[in-house]
Amino acid sequence: MSDIFDNAIMCGKCDLKMIPIQIAKNGFILRAVSCPKCNAKIIHPKDEQEYLNFTNLRKKEFDVKLRFVGNSYAVSIPREIVNFMNEQEKIMDVMVRLCLEDFGRISLDFGNHNNHNHANNKINGVKVTEINKTKLLEKV
């Protein structure tokens, strides 16, 4: 099945061919096209739907059990979150970074921490430009 973004997309305002770009938003890379003249943007419908699923899941609060297992405590992660992470092709059988953020608050980080280069404002060979908390990515 072909993708809608495999074809030329014309701007509805300027009638110019739109240029493919990537937009980073809350850790998501969204495929999009942008008009070089009026700067109008169209986000890929599938990427937009996945991002909406993420934001809906993010708004939910889960009550989970804290259990004592061996010499450690274990917290169960709801299946809904695990299924979402699997859909995003995250690998679940890897080490997870756990941090004590504040009194009564911990965080789990499933991401790869070696690929970020904040000093040069590049992530994995992609230039990052922040505009109103939305990051535009350009291949460098």
MODELLER restraints for C-alpha pairs under 7 A, 6 or more apart:
rsr = mdl.restraints
at = mdl.atoms
rsr.add(forms.Gaussian(group=physical.xy_distance, feature=features.Distance(at['CA:8:A'], at['CA:17:A']), mean=6.52, stdev=0.5))
rsr.add(forms.Gaussian(group=physical.xy_distance, feature=features.Distance(at['CA:9:A'], at['CA:17:A']), mean=5.82, stdev=0.5))
rsr.add(forms.Gaussian(group=physical.xy_distance, feature=features.Distance(at['CA:9:A'], at['CA:18:A']), mean=5.69, stdev=0.5))
rsr.add(forms.Gaussian(group=physical.xy_distance, feature=features.Distance(at['CA:10:A'], at['CA:16:A']), mean=5.34, stdev=0.5))
rsr.add(forms.Gaussian(group=physical.xy_distance, feature=features.Distance(at['CA:10:A'], at['CA:17:A']), mean=4.48, stdev=0.5))
rsr.add(forms.Gaussian(group=physical.xy_distance, feature=features.Distance(at['CA:10:A'], at['CA:18:A']), mean=5.65, stdev=0.5))
rsr.add(forms.Gaussian(group=physical.xy_distance, feature=features.Distance(at['CA:11:A'], at['CA:17:A']), mean=6.28, stdev=0.5))
rsr.add(forms.Gaussian(group=physical.xy_distance, feature=features.Distance(at['CA:11:A'], at['CA:18:A']), mean=6.09, stdev=0.5))
rsr.add(forms.Gaussian(group=physical.xy_distance, feature=features.Distance(at['CA:11:A'], at['CA:35:A']), mean=6.12, stdev=0.5))
rsr.add(forms.Gaussian(group=physical.xy_distance, feature=features.Distance(at['CA:16:A'], at['CA:35:A']), mean=6.95, stdev=0.5))
rsr.add(forms.Gaussian(group=physical.xy_distance, feature=features.Distance(at['CA:17:A'], at['CA:35:A']), mean=6.98, stdev=0.5))
rsr.add(forms.Gaussian(group=physical.xy_distance, feature=features.Distance(at['CA:18:A'], at['CA:33:A']), mean=5.58, stdev=0.5))
rsr.add(forms.Gaussian(group=physical.xy_distance, feature=features.Distance(at['CA:18:A'], at['CA:34:A']), mean=5.10, stdev=0.5))
rsr.add(forms.Gaussian(group=physical.xy_distance, feature=features.Distance(at['CA:18:A'], at['CA:35:A']), mean=4.55, stdev=0.5))
rsr.add(forms.Gaussian(group=physical.xy_distance, feature=features.Distance(at['CA:18:A'], at['CA:36:A']), mean=6.70, stdev=0.5))
rsr.add(forms.Gaussian(group=physical.xy_distance, feature=features.Distance(at['CA:19:A'], at['CA:33:A']), mean=5.16, stdev=0.5))
rsr.add(forms.Gaussian(group=physical.xy_distance, feature=features.Distance(at['CA:19:A'], at['CA:34:A']), mean=5.17, stdev=0.5))
rsr.add(forms.Gaussian(group=physical.xy_distance, feature=features.Distance(at['CA:19:A'], at['CA:35:A']), mean=6.27, stdev=0.5))
rsr.add(forms.Gaussian(group=physical.xy_distance, feature=features.Distance(at['CA:19:A'], at['CA:36:A']), mean=6.97, stdev=0.5))
rsr.add(forms.Gaussian(group=physical.xy_distance, feature=features.Distance(at['CA:20:A'], at['CA:32:A']), mean=5.86, stdev=0.5))
rsr.add(forms.Gaussian(group=physical.xy_distance, feature=features.Distance(at['CA:20:A'], at['CA:33:A']), mean=4.28, stdev=0.5))
rsr.add(forms.Gaussian(group=physical.xy_distance, feature=features.Distance(at['CA:20:A'], at['CA:34:A']), mean=6.41, stdev=0.5))
rsr.add(forms.Gaussian(group=physical.xy_distance, feature=features.Distance(at['CA:21:A'], at['CA:31:A']), mean=6.30, stdev=0.5))
rsr.add(forms.Gaussian(group=physical.xy_distance, feature=features.Distance(at['CA:21:A'], at['CA:32:A']), mean=5.27, stdev=0.5))
rsr.add(forms.Gaussian(group=physical.xy_distance, feature=features.Distance(at['CA:21:A'], at['CA:33:A']), mean=5.43, stdev=0.5))
rsr.add(forms.Gaussian(group=physical.xy_distance, feature=features.Distance(at['CA:21:A'], at['CA:34:A']), mean=6.69, stdev=0.5))
rsr.add(forms.Gaussian(group=physical.xy_distance, feature=features.Distance(at['CA:21:A'], at['CA:137:A']), mean=6.79, stdev=0.5))
rsr.add(forms.Gaussian(group=physical.xy_distance, feature=features.Distance(at['CA:21:A'], at['CA:138:A']), mean=6.69, stdev=0.5))
rsr.add(forms.Gaussian(group=physical.xy_distance, feature=features.Distance(at['CA:22:A'], at['CA:29:A']), mean=6.25, stdev=0.5))
rsr.add(forms.Gaussian(group=physical.xy_distance, feature=features.Distance(at['CA:22:A'], at['CA:30:A']), mean=5.52, stdev=0.5))
rsr.add(forms.Gaussian(group=physical.xy_distance, feature=features.Distance(at['CA:22:A'], at['CA:31:A']), mean=4.76, stdev=0.5))
rsr.add(forms.Gaussian(group=physical.xy_distance, feature=features.Distance(at['CA:22:A'], at['CA:32:A']), mean=5.67, stdev=0.5))
rsr.add(forms.Gaussian(group=physical.xy_distance, feature=features.Distance(at['CA:22:A'], at['CA:136:A']), mean=6.12, stdev=0.5))
rsr.add(forms.Gaussian(group=physical.xy_distance, feature=features.Distance(at['CA:22:A'], at['CA:137:A']), mean=5.14, stdev=0.5))
rsr.add(forms.Gaussian(group=physical.xy_distance, feature=features.Distance(at['CA:22:A'], at['CA:138:A']), mean=6.88, stdev=0.5))
rsr.add(forms.Gaussian(group=physical.xy_distance, feature=features.Distance(at['CA:23:A'], at['CA:29:A']), mean=5.63, stdev=0.5))
rsr.add(forms.Gaussian(group=physical.xy_distance, feature=features.Distance(at['CA:23:A'], at['CA:30:A']), mean=4.99, stdev=0.5))
rsr.add(forms.Gaussian(group=physical.xy_distance, feature=features.Distance(at['CA:23:A'], at['CA:31:A']), mean=6.49, stdev=0.5))
rsr.add(forms.Gaussian(group=physical.xy_distance, feature=features.Distance(at['CA:23:A'], at['CA:32:A']), mean=6.93, stdev=0.5))
rsr.add(forms.Gaussian(group=physical.xy_distance, feature=features.Distance(at['CA:23:A'], at['CA:135:A']), mean=5.64, stdev=0.5))
rsr.add(forms.Gaussian(group=physical.xy_distance, feature=features.Distance(at['CA:23:A'], at['CA:136:A']), mean=4.53, stdev=0.5))
rsr.add(forms.Gaussian(group=physical.xy_distance, feature=features.Distance(at['CA:23:A'], at['CA:137:A']), mean=5.67, stdev=0.5))
rsr.add(forms.Gaussian(group=physical.xy_distance, feature=features.Distance(at['CA:24:A'], at['CA:30:A']), mean=6.14, stdev=0.5))
rsr.add(forms.Gaussian(group=physical.xy_distance, feature=features.Distance(at['CA:24:A'], at['CA:134:A']), mean=6.39, stdev=0.5))
rsr.add(forms.Gaussian(group=physical.xy_distance, feature=features.Distance(at['CA:24:A'], at['CA:135:A']), mean=4.79, stdev=0.5))
rsr.add(forms.Gaussian(group=physical.xy_distance, feature=features.Distance(at['CA:24:A'], at['CA:136:A']), mean=6.03, stdev=0.5))
rsr.add(forms.Gaussian(group=physical.xy_distance, feature=features.Distance(at['CA:24:A'], at['CA:137:A']), mean=6.70, stdev=0.5))
rsr.add(forms.Gaussian(group=physical.xy_distance, feature=features.Distance(at['CA:25:A'], at['CA:134:A']), mean=5.57, stdev=0.5))
rsr.add(forms.Gaussian(group=physical.xy_distance, feature=features.Distance(at['CA:25:A'], at['CA:135:A']), mean=6.28, stdev=0.5))
rsr.add(forms.Gaussian(group=physical.xy_distance, feature=features.Distance(at['CA:30:A'], at['CA:43:A']), mean=6.73, stdev=0.5))
rsr.add(forms.Gaussian(group=physical.xy_distance, feature=features.Distance(at['CA:30:A'], at['CA:47:A']), mean=5.59, stdev=0.5))
rsr.add(forms.Gaussian(group=physical.xy_distance, feature=features.Distance(at['CA:31:A'], at['CA:43:A']), mean=5.97, stdev=0.5))
rsr.add(forms.Gaussian(group=physical.xy_distance, feature=features.Distance(at['CA:31:A'], at['CA:44:A']), mean=5.49, stdev=0.5))
rsr.add(forms.Gaussian(group=physical.xy_distance, feature=features.Distance(at['CA:31:A'], at['CA:47:A']), mean=6.72, stdev=0.5))
rsr.add(forms.Gaussian(group=physical.xy_distance, feature=features.Distance(at['CA:32:A'], at['CA:41:A']), mean=6.65, stdev=0.5))
rsr.add(forms.Gaussian(group=physical.xy_distance, feature=features.Distance(at['CA:32:A'], at['CA:42:A']), mean=5.38, stdev=0.5))
rsr.add(forms.Gaussian(group=physical.xy_distance, feature=features.Distance(at['CA:32:A'], at['CA:43:A']), mean=4.16, stdev=0.5))
rsr.add(forms.Gaussian(group=physical.xy_distance, feature=features.Distance(at['CA:32:A'], at['CA:44:A']), mean=5.47, stdev=0.5))
rsr.add(forms.Gaussian(group=physical.xy_distance, feature=features.Distance(at['CA:33:A'], at['CA:41:A']), mean=5.60, stdev=0.5))
rsr.add(forms.Gaussian(group=physical.xy_distance, feature=features.Distance(at['CA:33:A'], at['CA:42:A']), mean=5.36, stdev=0.5))
rsr.add(forms.Gaussian(group=physical.xy_distance, feature=features.Distance(at['CA:33:A'], at['CA:43:A']), mean=6.65, stdev=0.5))
rsr.add(forms.Gaussian(group=physical.xy_distance, feature=features.Distance(at['CA:34:A'], at['CA:40:A']), mean=5.53, stdev=0.5))
rsr.add(forms.Gaussian(group=physical.xy_distance, feature=features.Distance(at['CA:34:A'], at['CA:41:A']), mean=4.44, stdev=0.5))
rsr.add(forms.Gaussian(group=physical.xy_distance, feature=features.Distance(at['CA:34:A'], at['CA:42:A']), mean=6.61, stdev=0.5))
rsr.add(forms.Gaussian(group=physical.xy_distance, feature=features.Distance(at['CA:35:A'], at['CA:41:A']), mean=6.58, stdev=0.5))
rsr.add(forms.Gaussian(group=physical.xy_distance, feature=features.Distance(at['CA:64:A'], at['CA:75:A']), mean=6.76, stdev=0.5))
rsr.add(forms.Gaussian(group=physical.xy_distance, feature=features.Distance(at['CA:64:A'], at['CA:76:A']), mean=6.14, stdev=0.5))
rsr.add(forms.Gaussian(group=physical.xy_distance, feature=features.Distance(at['CA:65:A'], at['CA:75:A']), mean=5.95, stdev=0.5))
rsr.add(forms.Gaussian(group=physical.xy_distance, feature=features.Distance(at['CA:65:A'], at['CA:76:A']), mean=6.39, stdev=0.5))
rsr.add(forms.Gaussian(group=physical.xy_distance, feature=features.Distance(at['CA:66:A'], at['CA:73:A']), mean=6.59, stdev=0.5))
rsr.add(forms.Gaussian(group=physical.xy_distance, feature=features.Distance(at['CA:66:A'], at['CA:74:A']), mean=5.75, stdev=0.5))
rsr.add(forms.Gaussian(group=physical.xy_distance, feature=features.Distance(at['CA:66:A'], at['CA:75:A']), mean=4.84, stdev=0.5))
rsr.add(forms.Gaussian(group=physical.xy_distance, feature=features.Distance(at['CA:67:A'], at['CA:73:A']), mean=5.45, stdev=0.5))
rsr.add(forms.Gaussian(group=physical.xy_distance, feature=features.Distance(at['CA:67:A'], at['CA:74:A']), mean=5.10, stdev=0.5))
rsr.add(forms.Gaussian(group=physical.xy_distance, feature=features.Distance(at['CA:67:A'], at['CA:75:A']), mean=6.39, stdev=0.5))
rsr.add(forms.Gaussian(group=physical.xy_distance, feature=features.Distance(at['CA:68:A'], at['CA:74:A']), mean=6.16, stdev=0.5))
rsr.add(forms.Gaussian(group=physical.xy_distance, feature=features.Distance(at['CA:96:A'], at['CA:108:A']), mean=6.48, stdev=0.5))
rsr.add(forms.Gaussian(group=physical.xy_distance, feature=features.Distance(at['CA:96:A'], at['CA:109:A']), mean=5.78, stdev=0.5))
rsr.add(forms.Gaussian(group=physical.xy_distance, feature=features.Distance(at['CA:96:A'], at['CA:110:A']), mean=5.21, stdev=0.5))
rsr.add(forms.Gaussian(group=physical.xy_distance, feature=features.Distance(at['CA:97:A'], at['CA:108:A']), mean=5.64, stdev=0.5))
rsr.add(forms.Gaussian(group=physical.xy_distance, feature=features.Distance(at['CA:97:A'], at['CA:109:A']), mean=4.96, stdev=0.5))
rsr.add(forms.Gaussian(group=physical.xy_distance, feature=features.Distance(at['CA:97:A'], at['CA:110:A']), mean=6.65, stdev=0.5))
rsr.add(forms.Gaussian(group=physical.xy_distance, feature=features.Distance(at['CA:98:A'], at['CA:106:A']), mean=6.96, stdev=0.5))
rsr.add(forms.Gaussian(group=physical.xy_distance, feature=features.Distance(at['CA:98:A'], at['CA:107:A']), mean=5.63, stdev=0.5))
rsr.add(forms.Gaussian(group=physical.xy_distance, feature=features.Distance(at['CA:98:A'], at['CA:108:A']), mean=4.64, stdev=0.5))
rsr.add(forms.Gaussian(group=physical.xy_distance, feature=features.Distance(at['CA:98:A'], at['CA:109:A']), mean=6.41, stdev=0.5))
rsr.add(forms.Gaussian(group=physical.xy_distance, feature=features.Distance(at['CA:99:A'], at['CA:106:A']), mean=5.54, stdev=0.5))
rsr.add(forms.Gaussian(group=physical.xy_distance, feature=features.Distance(at['CA:99:A'], at['CA:107:A']), mean=5.25, stdev=0.5))
rsr.add(forms.Gaussian(group=physical.xy_distance, feature=features.Distance(at['CA:99:A'], at['CA:108:A']), mean=6.65, stdev=0.5))
rsr.add(forms.Gaussian(group=physical.xy_distance, feature=features.Distance(at['CA:100:A'], at['CA:106:A']), mean=4.44, stdev=0.5))
rsr.add(forms.Gaussian(group=physical.xy_distance, feature=features.Distance(at['CA:100:A'], at['CA:107:A']), mean=6.54, stdev=0.5))
rsr.add(forms.Gaussian(group=physical.xy_distance, feature=features.Distance(at['CA:101:A'], at['CA:107:A']), mean=6.66, stdev=0.5))
rsr.add(forms.Gaussian(group=physical.xy_distance, feature=features.Distance(at['CA:115:A'], at['CA:123:A']), mean=6.44, stdev=0.5))
rsr.add(forms.Gaussian(group=physical.xy_distance, feature=features.Distance(at['CA:115:A'], at['CA:124:A']), mean=5.91, stdev=0.5))
rsr.add(forms.Gaussian(group=physical.xy_distance, feature=features.Distance(at['CA:116:A'], at['CA:123:A']), mean=5.14, stdev=0.5))
rsr.add(forms.Gaussian(group=physical.xy_distance, feature=features.Distance(at['CA:116:A'], at['CA:124:A']), mean=6.90, stdev=0.5))
rsr.add(forms.Gaussian(group=physical.xy_distance, feature=features.Distance(at['CA:117:A'], at['CA:123:A']), mean=5.92, stdev=0.5))
rsr.add(forms.Gaussian(group=physical.xy_distance, feature=features.Distance(at['CA:121:A'], at['CA:127:A']), mean=6.48, stdev=0.5))
rsr.add(forms.Gaussian(group=physical.xy_distance, feature=features.Distance(at['CA:121:A'], at['CA:128:A']), mean=5.84, stdev=0.5))
rsr.add(forms.Gaussian(group=physical.xy_distance, feature=features.Distance(at['CA:122:A'], at['CA:128:A']), mean=5.70, stdev=0.5))
rsr.add(forms.Gaussian(group=physical.xy_distance, feature=features.Distance(at['CA:125:A'], at['CA:139:A']), mean=6.75, stdev=0.5))
rsr.add(forms.Gaussian(group=physical.xy_distance, feature=features.Distance(at['CA:125:A'], at['CA:140:A']), mean=6.21, stdev=0.5))
rsr.add(forms.Gaussian(group=physical.xy_distance, feature=features.Distance(at['CA:126:A'], at['CA:137:A']), mean=6.08, stdev=0.5))
rsr.add(forms.Gaussian(group=physical.xy_distance, feature=features.Distance(at['CA:126:A'], at['CA:138:A']), mean=5.64, stdev=0.5))
rsr.add(forms.Gaussian(group=physical.xy_distance, feature=features.Distance(at['CA:126:A'], at['CA:139:A']), mean=4.72, stdev=0.5))
rsr.add(forms.Gaussian(group=physical.xy_distance, feature=features.Distance(at['CA:126:A'], at['CA:140:A']), mean=5.65, stdev=0.5))
rsr.add(forms.Gaussian(group=physical.xy_distance, feature=features.Distance(at['CA:127:A'], at['CA:137:A']), mean=5.57, stdev=0.5))
rsr.add(forms.Gaussian(group=physical.xy_distance, feature=features.Distance(at['CA:127:A'], at['CA:138:A']), mean=5.23, stdev=0.5))
rsr.add(forms.Gaussian(group=physical.xy_distance, feature=features.Distance(at['CA:127:A'], at['CA:139:A']), mean=6.21, stdev=0.5))
rsr.add(forms.Gaussian(group=physical.xy_distance, feature=features.Distance(at['CA:127:A'], at['CA:140:A']), mean=6.13, stdev=0.5))
rsr.add(forms.Gaussian(group=physical.xy_distance, feature=features.Distance(at['CA:128:A'], at['CA:135:A']), mean=6.14, stdev=0.5))
rsr.add(forms.Gaussian(group=physical.xy_distance, feature=features.Distance(at['CA:128:A'], at['CA:136:A']), mean=5.91, stdev=0.5))
rsr.add(forms.Gaussian(group=physical.xy_distance, feature=features.Distance(at['CA:128:A'], at['CA:137:A']), mean=4.95, stdev=0.5))
rsr.add(forms.Gaussian(group=physical.xy_distance, feature=features.Distance(at['CA:128:A'], at['CA:138:A']), mean=6.88, stdev=0.5))
rsr.add(forms.Gaussian(group=physical.xy_distance, feature=features.Distance(at['CA:129:A'], at['CA:135:A']), mean=5.29, stdev=0.5))
rsr.add(forms.Gaussian(group=physical.xy_distance, feature=features.Distance(at['CA:129:A'], at['CA:136:A']), mean=5.16, stdev=0.5))
rsr.add(forms.Gaussian(group=physical.xy_distance, feature=features.Distance(at['CA:129:A'], at['CA:137:A']), mean=6.48, stdev=0.5))
rsr.add(forms.Gaussian(group=physical.xy_distance, feature=features.Distance(at['CA:130:A'], at['CA:136:A']), mean=6.38, stdev=0.5))
